[in-house]
């Protein structure tokens, strides 16, 4: 099996291991854990939240070019991003403006996984796990036993170890060189723990955080913006929303020992940009139409579902 070349990755995307960058994250567990991790090891600041659809919350006065988007794949060559979704319909038909993804680190692009070519073999983990192995190539990362289930829960990765997708997971772990004892993912998944105790803690975590959506920032739902999450002027989070976000971040920080520094996260003084989200069945015509319309972000989430975002009515600053 050909393995990932971390030196080449770092050479092509050097910004991913640089300190003191601004990050825009997705408002879910993967995004928040990724933000906490990058804040801990590289002093990054979280200056915005993008729901991969209709809304982008961005600190006033900043341009999208000033930021690195985590857990999303931005289709703009001048914007840096790191995501893990299937973003290509088929390898034999590359859009003419495919260079728009040149500054996007995506494991499915690296291994040429598309909807028509090995969709079932797509990357089965979360953004945080990709960041762990890349940043871990330059920094020594360790994990307490308590870090296992919250970090592996991101995007349901923990389930891949015991379900029908385990073979694909093992393939990707091999590609990421995660069977090497010096690899950060190796350190995460190799712990001497009591499975019963782990199960109890994991069930409690799922019941309290996951099922009640306390591991997400309630930015939007199918009806649109969740206005109760914001102040009346819509330029900051409401008190109850701040409390929920910070409670989750403190919980993850306690389990991982990645310090939650409140001042590195934006809570107020942001602008809400509104975009248009499209949902359709993936096909040659629908995919090419999205590319021709210069989508901002796109994800083929299922064999029969494609979601993409257009910069309208608002444009990226």
PAZAPA-4460 file (N, C-alpha, C; in steps of 0.05 Angstrom, whole numbers, plus 32768, in hexadecimal, padded with zeros to 4 digits):
% residues 317
    n_x    n_y    n_z   ca_x   ca_y   ca_z    c_x    c_y    c_z   seq   type   mol
   8011   7FE8   8000   8000   8000   8000   8012   8019   8000     1      X     A
   800B   802C   7FEF   8019   8046   7FEF   800F   8056   8007     2      X     A
   8022   8060   8016   801B   806F   802E   801D   808D   8029     3      X     A
   8010   809D   803A   8011   80BA   8038   802E   80C3   803D     4      X     A
   8036   80D7   802F   8050   80E3   8032   804D   80FD   8041     5      X     A
   8053   80FD   805B   804E   8114   806B   8060   812C   8064     6      X     A
   8078   8126   805B   8089   813C   8053   807E   814B   803B     7      X     A
   8073   813B   8028   8067   8148   8010   804E   8158   8018     8      X     A
   803E   814D   802A   8026   815B   8033   802D   8176   8040     9      X     A
   8041   8175   8052   8049   818D   8060   8056   81A1   804D    10      X     A
   8064   8197   8039   8070   81A9   8025   805A   81B7   8014    11      X     A
   8044   81A8   800E   802F   81B4   7FFD   801C   81C5   800D    12      X     A
   8018   81BD   8026   8005   81CC   8038   8014   81D5   8051    13      X     A
   8029   81E6   804E   8039   81ED   8066   802A   81FC   807B    14      X     A
   8014   820A   8073   8004   8219   8086   7FF8   8208   809B    15      X     A
   7FF5   81EE   8096   7FE7   81DC   80A9   7FF8   81D7   80C2    16      X     A
   8012   81DC   80C1   8022   81D7   80D9   802E   81F2   80E3    17      X     A
   8024   8208   80D8   802E   8222   80E1   801E   822C   80F9    18      X     A
   802A   823C   8109   801D   8246   8122   800E   8260   811C    19      X     A
   7FFB   8265   812F   7FED   827F   8131   7FDB   8286   8119    20      X     A
   7FCF   8272   810D   7FBC   8277   80F7   7FA0   827B   8103    21      X     A
   7F8F   8287   80F2   7F72   8289   80F8   7F64   8271   80EB    22      X     A
   7F51   8266   80F9   7F42   824F   80EF   7F24   8254   80EF    23      X     A
   7F17   8249   80DA   7EFA   8248   80D9   7EF4   822A   80DA    24      X     A
   7EE3   8222   80ED   7EDD   8206   80F0   7EBF   8200   80EB    25      X     A
   7EBA   81E6   80E7   7E9E   81DD   80E5   7E92   81DD   8101    26      X     A
   7E78   81E2   8104   7E6D   81E4   811F   7E64   81C9   812A    27      X     A
   7E74   81B5   8127   7E6D   819B   8132   7E85   8190   8142    28      X     A
   7E82   8178   814C   7E97   816D   815E   7EB2   816C   8150    29      X     A
   7EB3   8163   8137   7ECC   8162   8129   7ED9   817D   8126    30      X     A
   7EC9   8191   811F   7ED4   81AC   811C   7EDE   81B7   8136    31      X     A
   7ECF   81B3   814C   7ED7   81BE   8166   7EEF   81B0   8171    32      X     A
   7EF1   8195   816E   7F08   8187   8178   7F21   818E   8167    33      X     A
   7F1D   8192   814D   7F33   819A   813C   7F3D   81B6   8144    34      X     A
   7F2A   81C8   8149   7F32   81E3   8152   7F41   81E3   816C    35      X     A
   7F37   81D2   817F   7F44   81D0   8199   7F61   81C5   8196    36      X     A
   7F64   81B2   8185   7F7E   81A5   8180   7F92   81B9   8174    37      X     A
   7F89   81C8   815F   7F9B   81DB   8152   7FA1   81F3   8164    38      X     A
   7F8E   81FA   8175   7F93   820F   8188   7FA8   8206   819C    39      X     A
   7FA7   81ED   81A4   7FBA   81E3   81B8   7FD6   81E1   81AD    40      X     A
   7FD9   81D5   8196   7FF4   81CE   818C   8000   81E4   817A    41      X     A
   7FEF   81F5   816D   7FFA   8209   815B   7FF0   8225   8161    42      X     A
   7FE2   8229   8177   7FD9   8243   8180   7FC6   8250   816B    43      X     A
   7FB6   8240   815E   7FA3   824B   814B   7F8C   8258   815A    44      X     A
   7F7F   826B   814D   7F67   8279   8158   7F4F   8271   8147    45      X     A
   7F39   826C   8154   7F20   8266   8146   7F11   827F   8141    46      X     A
   7F0F   8288   8128   7F03   82A2   8121   7EE9   829F   8111    47      X     A
   7EE0   8287   810D   7EC7   8284   80FE   7EBD   8267   80FE    48      X     A
   7EA4   8264   80F5   7E96   824B   80F3   7E87   8249   80D9    49      X     A
   7E8B   8233   80CA   7E7E   822F   80B1   7E6F   8215   80B1    50      X     A
   7E55   8216   80AC   7E44   81FE   80AF   7E43   81ED   8096    51      X     A
   7E56   81F2   8083   7E57   81E3   806A   7E3D   81E5   805B    52      X     A
   7E30   81FB   805D   7E17   81FF   8050   7E0F   821C   804D    53      X     A
   7DFD   8225   805E   7DF0   823F   805A   7DFE   8256   8068    54      X     A
   7E0E   8250   807D   7E18   8267   808D   7E35   8264   8094    55      X     A
   7E42   827C   8093   7E5E   827F   809D   7E5E   8295   80B1    56      X     A
   7E67   828F   80C9   7E6B   82A3   80DE   7E88   82AA   80DE    57      X     A
   7E8F   82C4   80D9   7EAB   82CC   80D6   7EB0   82E6   80E5    58      X     A
   7EC6   82E6   80F4   7ECD   82FE   8103   7ECE   8316   80F1    59      X     A
   7EC2   832C   80FB   7EC1   8345   80EC   7EDD   834E   80E5    60      X     A
   7EE0   8357   80CC   7EFA   8362   80C3   7F0D   834E   80B7    61      X     A
   7F06   8334   80B8   7F17   8320   80AC   7F0E   8318   8090    62      X     A
   7F21   8310   8080   7F1B   8304   8066   7F1E   82E6   8068    63      X     A
   7F0F   82D8   8057   7F12   82BB   8056   7F2E   82B2   8050    64      X     A
   7F3D   82C2   8042   7F59   82BC   803B   7F6B   82BD   8054    65      X     A
   7F61   82CB   8069   7F71   82CD   8081   7F6E   82B4   8093    66      X     A
   7F5D   82A1   808A   7F56   828A   809B   7F5C   8270   808E    67      X     A
   7F5D   825B   809F   7F5F   823F   8095   7F46   8231   809E    68      X     A
   7F37   8225   808B   7F1E   8218   8091   7F24   81FA   8098    69      X     A
   7F1A   81F2   80AF   7F1D   81D6   80B8   7F03   81C7   80B8    70      X     A
   7F04   81AE   80AF   7EED   819D   80AC   7EDA   81A7   8097    71      X     A
   7EE5   81B2   8082   7ED6   81BA   806A   7EE9   81BC   8053    72      X     A
   7EDE   81B9   803B   7EEE   81B9   8022   7EE6   81D1   8012    73      X     A
   7EF6   81E6   8012   7EF0   81FF   8005   7EFB   81FF   7FE8    74      X     A
   7EE9   8205   7FD6   7EF0   8204   7FB9   7EF9   821F   7FAF    75      X     A
   7F0E   8229   7FBB   7F1A   8243   7FB4   7F38   8240   7FB7    76      X     A
   7F48   8243   7FA2   7F64   823D   7FA4   7F73   8251   7FB6    77      X     A
   7F66   8269   7FBB   7F73   827C   7FCC   7F6C   8278   7FE9    78      X     A
   7F5B   8264   7FEF   7F53   825F   800B   7F5E   8243   8014    79      X     A
   7F6A   8242   802B   7F75   8229   8036   7F5F   821A   8046    80      X     A
   7F5E   8200   8042   7F4B   81F0   8050   7F54   81D3   8054    81      X     A
   7F48   81C6   8067   7F4E   81AA   806C   7F34   819B   8072    82      X     A
   7F2C   8189   8061   7F13   817A   8065   7F17   815D   805C    83      X     A
   7F01   814E   805B   7F04   8132   8055   7EEC   8126   8046    84      X     A
   7EDC   8137   8039   7EC4   812E   802B   7ECB   8124   800F    85      X     A
   7EB9   8115   8003   7EBB   810E   7FE7   7EB3   8127   7FD7    86      X     A
   7EC5   8131   7FC6   7EBF   814A   7FB9   7EC1   8148   7F9A    87      X     A
   7EC6   8130   7F90   7EC8   812C   7F73   7EB5   8116   7F6A    88      X     A
   7EA8   811A   7F53   7E94   8106   7F4A   7EA2   80EE   7F3E    89      X     A
   7EB5   80F3   7F2C   7EC5   80DC   7F21   7EE0   80E6   7F18    90      X     A
   7EF4   80D5   7F1B   7F0F   80DD   7F15   7F14   80E2   7EF7    91      X     A
   7F04   80D6   7EE6   7F09   80D9   7EC9   7EFE   80F4   7EBF    92      X     A
   7EEF   8102   7ED0   7EE4   811C   7EC7   7EE9   8131   7EDC    93      X     A
   7F01   813D   7EDA   7F09   8152   7EED   7EFE   816D   7EE4    94      X     A
   7EF1   817D   7EF4   7EE7   8197   7EEC   7EFF   81A9   7EE3    95      X     A
   7EF9   81BB   7ED0   7F0E   81CC   7EC5   7F19   81DF   7EDB    96      X     A
   7F09   81E5   7EEF   7F13   81F6   7F04   7F1B   81E7   7F1D    97      X     A
   7F23   81CE   7F1A   7F2B   81BC   7F30   7F42   81C8   7F41    98      X     A
   7F51   81DA   7F35   7F67   81E7   7F43   7F5D   81F6   7F5C    99      X     A
   7F43   81FB   7F5C   7F37   8209   7F74   7F3C   81F9   7F8E   100      X     A
   7F41   81DF   7F8B   7F46   81CF   7FA3   7F64   81CC   7FA9   101      X     A
   7F75   81DC   7F9B   7F92   81D8   7F9E   7F9C   81DF   7FBA   102      X     A
   7F8D   81EF   7FC9   7F95   81F6   7FE4   7F84   81E8   7FF9   103      X     A
   7F78   81D2   7FF1   7F67   81C3   8003   7F73   81A7   8008   104      X     A
   7F7A   81A1   8020   7F84   8187   8027   7F6D   8174   802D   105      X     A
   7F6A   8160   801C   7F53   814D   801E   7F5E   8131   8018   106      X     A
   7F5B   811E   802B   7F66   8103   8027   7F59   80F4   8010   107      X     A
   7F40   80FA   800A   7F33   80ED   7FF3   7F3F   80F6   7FD8   108      X     A
   7F47   8110   7FD8   7F54   811A   7FC0   7F70   810D   7FBD   109      X     A
   7F7E   810A   7FD4   7F98   80FE   7FD3   7F98   80E2   7FC8   110      X     A
   7F83   80D3   7FCF   7F81   80B7   7FC7   7F6E   80B2   7FAF   111      X     A
   7F65   80C8   7FA4   7F54   80C7   7F8C   7F3A   80B7   7F91   112      X     A
   7F2D   80BD   7FA8   7F13   80B1   7FAE   7EFE   80C4   7FA4   113      X     A
   7EEB   80BB   7F94   7ED5   80CB   7F8A   7EBB   80BC   7F8D   114      X     A
   7EA6   80C8   7F85   7E8B   80BB   7F88   7E8A   80A3   7F76   115      X     A
   7E95   80A4   7F5E   7E94   808E   7F4B   7EAB   807B   7F4D   116      X     A
   7EC0   8084   7F5B   7ED8   8073   7F5E   7EDD   806E   7F7B   117      X     A
   7ED4   8056   7F84   7EDA   804D   7FA0   7ECD   805F   7FB5   118      X     A
   7EB4   8067   7FB2   7EA6   8076   7FC6   7EA6   8068   7FE1   119      X     A
   7EA3   804D   7FE0   7EA2   803E   7FF9   7EBC   803D   8007   120      X     A
   7ED1   8046   7FFA   7EEC   8046   8005   7EF5   8062   800D   121      X     A
   7EE1   8074   8010   7EE8   8090   8018   7EF3   8091   8034   122      X     A
   7F00   80A7   8039   7F0D   80AC   8054   7EF8   80A8   8069   123      X     A
   7EFC   8097   807D   7EE7   8090   8091   7EEA   809D   80AC   124      X     A
   7EFD   80B0   80AE   7F02   80BD   80C8   7EFA   80DA   80C7   125      X     A
   7F03   80EA   80DA   7EFC   8106   80DC   7F15   8118   80D6   126      X     A
   7F10   8132   80D4   7F26   8144   80CF   7F3A   8143   80E6   127      X     A
   7F31   8141   80FE   7F44   8141   8115   7F58   812A   8113   128      X     A
   7F50   8114   8108   7F63   80FD   8106   7F78   8102   80F0   129      X     A
   7F70   8110   80DB   7F84   8118   80C7   7F97   812C   80D2   130      X     A
   7F8D   8140   80E1   7F9E   8154   80ED   7FB2   8147   8101   131      X     A
   7FA8   8134   8110   7FB9   8126   8124   7FD2   811B   8117   132      X     A
   7FCF   810C   8101   7FE6   80FF   80F5   7FF9   8113   80E7   133      X     A
   7FEE   8129   80DD   7FFF   813D   80CF   800E   814E   80E3   134      X     A
   7FFF   8159   80F7   800C   8169   810B   801E   8157   811C   135      X     A
   8016   813E   8121   8026   812C   8130   8040   8124   8123   136      X     A
   8042   812A   8109   805C   8126   80FB   8071   813A   8104   137      X     A
   8068   8150   810F   807A   8165   8118   807A   8169   8136   138      X     A
   8064   8161   8143   8061   8165   8160   805C   814B   816E   139      X     A
   8066   8148   8186   8060   8131   8196   8045   8133   81A3   140      X     A
   8033   8121   819D   8017   8122   81A7   8012   8109   81B7   141      X     A
   8006   810D   81CF   7FFF   80F6   81DF   7FE2   80F9   81E8   142      X     A
   7FD6   80E3   81F0   7FBA   80E2   81F7   7FB5   80D4   8212   143      X     A
   7FA6   80E1   8224   7F9D   80D2   823C   7F89   80BD   8233   144      X     A
   7F84   80A9   8244   7F70   8095   823D   7F55   80A1   8238   145      X     A
   7F4E   80B6   8247   7F34   80C3   8245   7F30   80D1   822A   146      X     A
   7F45   80D5   821A   7F42   80E3   8201   7F37   80D1   81EB   147      X     A
   7F38   80B7   81EF   7F32   80A4   81D9   7F16   80A8   81CD   148      X     A
   7F02   80A6   81DE   7EE7   80A5   81D3   7EDD   80C1   81C8   149      X     A
   7EE4   80D8   81D5   7EDA   80F1   81C9   7EE8   80F7   81AF   150      X     A
   7F03   80F1   81AD   7F11   80F7   8194   7F0A   80E4   817E   151      X     A
   7F05   80CA   8185   7EFE   80B7   8170   7EE0   80B8   8169   152      X     A
   7ED0   80C5   817A   7EB4   80C8   8173   7EAF   80DB   815C   153      X     A
   7EC1   80EE   8158   7EBD   8101   8142   7EB6   80F4   8128   154      X     A
   7EA0   80FC   811C   7E96   80F1   8103   7E91   80D3   8105   155      X     A
   7E8C   80C9   811D   7E86   80AC   8121   7E9D   8099   811B   156      X     A
   7EB5   80A3   811C   7ECC   8093   8115   7ECF   807A   8127   157      X     A
   7EC8   807D   8140   7ECA   8067   8153   7EBA   804E   814A   158      X     A
   7EA4   8053   813C   7E94   803C   8132   7EA1   802D   811C   159      X     A
   7EB4   8039   810E   7EC1   802C   80F7   7ED2   8015   8100   160      X     A
   7ED9   8014   811A   7EEB   7FFF   8124   7EDC   7FE4   8127   161      X     A
   7EC1   7FE5   8127   7EB2   7FCD   812C   7E9B   7FC9   8119   162      X     A
   7E9A   7FD7   8102   7E84   7FD3   80F0   7E8E   7FCA   80D4   163      X     A
   7E7C   7FCA   80C1   7E83   7FBF   80A7   7E98   7FCF   8098   164      X     A
   7E9E   7FE7   80A2   7EB1   7FF8   8094   7ECD   7FF6   80A0   165      X     A
   7ED1   7FE2   80B2   7EEB   7FE0   80C0   7F01   7FDB   80AC   166      X     A
   7EFD   7FCB   8097   7F12   7FC6   8084   7F1C   7FDF   8076   167      X     A
   7F09   7FF1   8070   7F11   800A   8064   7F20   801C   8078   168      X     A
   7F17   801B   8091   7F25   802A   80A6   7F42   8021   80A8   169      X     A
   7F46   8007   80A9   7F61   7FFC   80AC   7F72   8004   8094   170      X     A
   7F66   8004   807C   7F75   800D   8064   7F7E   802A   8067   171      X     A
   7F6D   803B   8071   7F74   8057   8074   7F89   805B   808B   172      X     A
   7F86   804B   80A0   7F9A   804C   80B6   7FB5   8045   80AB   173      X     A
   7FB6   8031   8099   7FCF   8029   808D   7FDA   803F   807C   174      X     A
   7FC9   804C   806C   7FD1   8062   805B   7FDD   8079   806B   175      X     A
   7FD0   807F   8082   7FD9   8095   8093   7FF1   808D   80A5   176      X     A
   7FFA   8074   80A1   8011   8069   80B0   800B   8068   80CE   177      X     A
   7FF2   8063   80D5   7FE9   8063   80F1   7FF0   804A   8100   178      X     A
   7FFD   8037   80F3   8007   801F   8101   8024   8023   810B   179      X     A
   802F   803A   8105   8049   8041   810F   8047   804C   812B   180      X     A
   8057   8042   813E   8054   804A   815A   8058   8068   815F   181      X     A
   8066   8076   814C   806A   8092   8150   8054   80A3   8144   182      X     A
   8040   8097   8137   802A   80A5   812B   8016   80AD   8141   183      X     A
   800B   80C5   813F   7FF8   80CF   8153   7FDF   80BE   8154   184      X     A
   7FD6   80B4   813E   7FBE   80A4   813E   7FC3   8089   814C   185      X     A
   7FDB   807F   8148   7FE3   8066   8156   7FE1   806A   8174   186      X     A
   7FEA   8081   817D   7FEA   8087   819A   7FCD   808A   81A4   187      X     A
   7FBC   8094   8193   7FA0   8098   819B   7F91   807D   819E   188      X     A
   7F95   806B   818B   7F85   8052   818B   7F92   803B   8199   189      X     A
   7FAB   803E   81A3   7FB8   8029   81B2   7FBA   8030   81D0   190      X     A
   7FA7   8028   81DF   7FA6   802D   81FC   7F9E   8013   820A   191      X     A
   7FA9   800F   8221   7FA0   7FF8   8231   7F8A   8002   8243   192      X     A
   7F71   7FFC   823B   7F5A   8006   8249   7F46   7FEF   824E   193      X     A
   7F35   7FF3   8261   7F20   7FE0   8267   7F08   7FE6   8254   194      X     A
   7F01   7FD3   8244   7EEC   7FD8   8230   7ED1   7FDF   823D   195      X     A
   7ECB   7FD3   8254   7EB2   7FD9   8261   7EB1   7FF6   826B   196      X     A
   7EC7   7FFE   8278   7EC9   801A   8281   7EC7   802D   826A   197      X     A
   7ED5   8027   8254   7ED4   8038   823D   7EB8   8039   8232   198      X     A
   7EAA   8023   8230   7E8F   8022   8226   7E7C   8033   8237   199      X     A
   7E7F   8032   8251   7E6E   8042   8263   7E72   8060   825E   200      X     A
   7E8B   8068   825D   7E91   8084   8258   7E88   808D   823D   201      X     A
   7E8B   807B   8229   7E83   8082   820E   7E65   8085   820C   202      X     A
   7E56   8073   8219   7E39   8075   8219   7E2F   808F   8226   203      X     A
   7E3C   8096   823D   7E35   80AE   824B   7E3A   80C7   8239   204      X     A
   7E50   80C6   822B   7E58   80DC   8219   7E43   80DF   8202   205      X     A
   7E3C   80C9   81F6   7E29   80C9   81E0   7E0D   80D3   81EA   206      X     A
   7E05   80C9   8201   7DEB   80D0   820C   7DE9   80EE   8212   207      X     A
   7DFE   80F8   821E   7DFD   8114   8227   7E03   8128   8210   208      X     A
   7E19   8123   8201   7E21   8136   81ED   7E16   8131   81D1   209      X     A
   7E1A   8118   81C7   7E13   8113   81AB   7DF5   8113   81A7   210      X     A
   7DE6   8104   81B6   7DC9   8101   81B2   7DBB   811C   81B6   211      X     A
   7DC5   812C   81C8   7DB9   8146   81CE   7DC5   815D   81BE   212      X     A
   7DD7   8156   81AB   7DE4   8169   819A   7DF4   817F   81A9   213      X     A
   7DFE   8177   81C0   7E0E   818A   81D0   7E2B   818B   81C5   214      X     A
   7E31   817A   81B2   7E4C   817A   81A6   7E4C   8189   818B   215      X     A
   7E38   819A   8188   7E35   81AA   816F   7E2F   81C7   8177   216      X     A
   7E37   81DA   8166   7E30   81F6   8169   7E17   81FA   8158   217      X     A
   7E00   8201   8165   7DE7   8202   8157   7DE4   821B   8145   218      X     A
   7DF3   821B   812F   7DF2   8232   811C   7DD9   8231   810B   219      X     A
   7DD3   821A   80FF   7DBC   8219   80ED   7DB0   81FD   80EE   220      X     A
   7D97   81FC   80E3   7D8A   81E2   80DE   7D7C   81E3   80C3   221      X     A
   7D6A   81D1   80BE   7D5D   81D0   80A3   7D4C   81E9   809E   222      X     A
   7D44   81F7   80B3   7D34   820E   80AF   7D44   8228   80AB   223      X     A
   7D5E   8226   80B1   7D6F   823E   80AE   7D7F   8244   80C7   224      X     A
   7D85   825D   80CB   7D95   8266   80E2   7D85   8261   80FC   225      X     A
   7D92   8256   8110   7D86   8252   812A   7D8A   826B   813A   226      X     A
   7D77   827D   8139   7D7A   8298   8144   7D7E   8298   8162   227      X     A
   7D74   8283   8170   7D77   8282   818D   7D94   827E   8195   228      X     A
   7DA5   8277   8182   7DC2   8273   8188   7DD1   828D   8188   229      X     A
   7DC4   82A3   8180   7DD2   82BC   817C   7DC5   82D3   818B   230      X     A
   7DD4   82E8   818E   7DC9   8301   8199   7DB5   830D   8186   231      X     A
   7DA5   8320   818F   7D91   832C   817E   7D9D   8339   8165   232      X     A
   7DB5   8344   8168   7DC3   8351   8152   7DD1   833D   8140   233      X     A
   7DD1   8323   8147   7DDD   830E   8137   7DFB   8312   8132   234      X     A
   7E08   831F   8145   7E25   8322   8142   7E35   8314   8158   235      X     A
   7E27   8302   8167   7E34   82F3   817C   7E22   82DC   8185   236      X     A
   7E2E   82C9   8193   7E1E   82B3   819D   7E0F   82BB   81B6   237      X     A
   7DF7   82AF   81BA   7DE8   82B4   81D2   7DF6   82A7   81EA   238      X     A
   7DED   82AF   8202   7DFA   82A4   821B   7DF7   8286   821C   239      X     A
   7DDF   827C   8215   7DDA   825F   8217   7DEB   8250   8203   240      X     A
   7DEF   825C   81EB   7DFF   824E   81D6   7E1C   824E   81DE   241      X     A
   7E26   8265   81E9   7E42   8266   81F2   7E46   8250   8208   242      X     A
   7E34   824E   821A   7E36   823B   8230   7E38   821F   8225   243      X     A
   7E28   8218   8211   7E28   81FD   8206   7E43   81F7   81F8   244      X     A
   7E4C   820A   81E8   7E65   8206   81D9   7E7C   8203   81ED   245      X     A
   7E7E   8215   8200   7E94   8215   8213   7E94   81FC   8225   246      X     A
   7E7C   81F3   822C   7E7A   81DA   823C   7E86   81C3   822D   247      X     A
   7E80   81C1   8213   7E8A   81AA   8204   7EA9   81AD   8200   248      X     A
   7EB2   81C5   81FA   7ECF   81C9   81F6   7EDE   81C3   8210   249      X     A
   7ED3   81CB   8227   7EE1   81C5   8240   7EE1   81A7   8246   250      X     A
   7ECB   8199   823E   7ECA   817C   8241   7EE0   816E   8231   251      X     A
   7EE2   8176   8217   7EF7   816A   8206   7F13   8171   8210   252      X     A
   7F16   818A   8218   7F30   8193   8223   7F38   8183   823B   253      X     A
   7F25   817D   824C   7F2B   816D   8264   7F33   8151   825D   254      X     A
   7F26   8145   8249   7F2D   812A   8241   7F47   8128   8232   255      X     A
   7F4D   813B   8222   7F65   813A   8211   7F7D   8148   821D   256      X     A
   7F78   815B   8230   7F8D   816C   823B   7F96   8181   8226   257      X     A
   7F85   8187   8213   7F8A   819D   8200   7F7C   81B5   820C   258      X     A
   7F8B   81C8   8216   7F7F   81DE   8224   7F6B   81EE   8213   259      X     A
   7F54   81F4   821F   7F40   8205   8213   7F46   8222   821C   260      X     A
   7F50   8232   8209   7F56   824E   820F   7F3F   825F   8203   261      X     A
   7F2E   8268   8214   7F15   8276   820B   7F1A   828D   81F9   262      X     A
   7F30   829C   81FD   7F36   82B4   81ED   7F3E   82AD   81D1   263      X     A
   7F44   8294   81CB   7F4B   828C   81AF   7F33   8284   819E   264      X     A
   7F1B   8287   81AA   7F03   827F   819C   7EF1   8298   8199   265      X     A
   7EE5   829B   8182   7ED3   82B2   817D   7EB7   82AC   8188   266      X     A
   7EAC   82BF   8197   7E91   82BC   81A3   7E80   82D3   819A   267      X     A
   7E8C   82EA   8193   7E7D   8302   818C   7E8C   8310   8175   268      X     A
   7E80   8326   816D   7E8D   8337   8158   7E92   8328   813F   269      X     A
   7E7E   8319   8135   7E80   830C   811C   7E69   8313   8109   270      X     A
   7E6E   830E   80F0   7E59   8313   80DB   7E4F   82F8   80D2   271      X     A
   7E35   82F7   80CD   7E29   82DE   80C2   7E25   82E1   80A4   272      X     A
   7E33   82D2   8094   7E30   82D2   8077   7E1D   82BC   806F   273      X     A
   7E0C   82C2   805C   7DF7   82B0   8054   7DFC   82A6   8037   274      X     A
   7DFC   828B   8034   7E01   827F   801A   7DE8   826E   8012   275      X     A
   7DEA   8261   7FFB   7DD5   8250   7FF1   7DDE   8233   7FF0   276      X     A
   7DD0   8222   7FFE   7DD7   8205   7FFE   7DC5   81F5   7FEC   277      X     A
   7DD1   81E4   7FDC   7DC2   81D3   7FC9   7DC6   81B6   7FD1   278      X     A
   7DB1   81A6   7FCF   7DB2   8189   7FD5   7DA6   817B   7FBD   279      X     A
   7DB4   8167   7FB2   7DAA   8159   7F9A   7DB7   813D   7F99   280      X     A
   7DAF   812D   7F86   7DBC   8114   7F80   7DD5   8119   7F70   281      X     A
   7DEB   810D   7F78   7E04   8110   7F68   7E01   8103   7F4D   282      X     A
   7E0A   8111   7F39   7E0A   8106   7F1E   7E1D   8117   7F0D   283      X     A
   7E23   810F   7EF5   7E35   811E   7EE4   7E2A   813A   7EE0   284      X     A
   7E11   813D   7ED9   7E05   8157   7ED3   7E04   8168   7EEC   285      X     A
   7DFA   815D   7F03   7DF7   816E   7F1B   7E13   8176   7F26   286      X     A
   7E26   8164   7F24   7E41   816B   7F2E   7E4E   8180   7F1C   287      X     A
   7E4D   817D   7F02   7E59   8190   7EF0   7E4B   81AB   7EF2   288      X     A
   7E31   81AB   7EF7   7E22   81C4   7EFB   7E2C   81D2   7F14   289      X     A
   7E31   81C3   7F29   7E3B   81CF   7F42   7E56   81DB   7F3E   290      X     A
   7E68   81CD   7F2F   7E83   81D7   7F2A   7E82   81EF   7F18   291      X     A
   7E71   81EF   7F04   7E6E   8206   7EF2   7E64   821F   7F01   292      X     A
   7E54   821A   7F16   7E4A   8230   7F26   7E5E   8238   7F3C   293      X     A
   7E76   822B   7F3B   7E8B   8232   7F4E   7E83   8230   7F6B   294      X     A
   7E7B   8217   7F72   7E72   8213   7F8E   7E88   821B   7FA1   295      X     A
   7E7F   8223   7FB9   7E92   822B   7FCE   7E9D   8213   7FDD   296      X     A
   7E8B   8200   7FE3   7E92   81E7   7FEF   7E7F   81D2   7FE5   297      X     A
   7E87   81B8   7FE7   7E77   81A3   7FDC   7E7E   8189   7FEB   298      X     A
   7E6A   8178   7FEF   7E6F   815E   7FFB   7E5A   814A   7FF0   299      X     A
   7E64   8134   7FE6   7E53   811D   7FDE   7E52   810C   7FF7   300      X     A
   7E3D   810F   8006   7E3B   8103   8021   7E31   80E6   8020   301      X     A
   7E22   80DF   800B   7E18   80C4   8007   7E19   80BE   7FEA   302      X     A
   7E15   80A5   7FE3   7E15   809E   7FC7   7E00   80AD   7FB7   303      X     A
   7DEA   80B4   7FC4   7DD4   80C2   7FB7   7DCF   80DE   7FC1   304      X     A
   7DE3   80EA   7FCE   7DDF   8105   7FD9   7DF7   8117   7FD5   305      X     A
   7DF4   812D   7FC9   7E09   8141   7FC6   7E00   815C   7FD1   306      X     A
   7E10   8169   7FE1   7E0A   8183   7FEC   7E20   8197   7FE3   307      X     A
   7E17   81AF   7FDA   7E2B   81C3   7FD4   7E20   81DF   7FDA   308      X     A
   7E33   81F2   7FDC   7E2C   820D   7FE4   7E35   8221   7FCF   309      X     A
   7E25   8234   7FC9   7E2B   824A   7FB6   7E2D   8264   7FC5   310      X     A
   7E3F   8275   7FBC   7E43   828F   7FC9   7E2D   82A3   7FC0   311      X     A
   7E16   829F   7FCB   7DFF   82B1   7FC6   7DEB   82AD   7FDC   312      X     A
   7DE0   82C2   7FE7   7DE2   82DE   7FDE   7DFC   82EC   7FE7   313      X     A
   7E0A   82E1   7FFB   7E22   82EE   8004   7E3B   82E3   7FF7   314      X     A
   7E50   82F2   7FF7   7E6A   82EA   7FED   7E7E   82E9   8003   315      X     A
   7E92   82D8   8000   7EA8   82D7   8014   7EB6   82F2   8016   316      X     A
   7EBB   82FB   802E   7ECA   8314   8030   7EE8   830F   8029   317      X     A
***
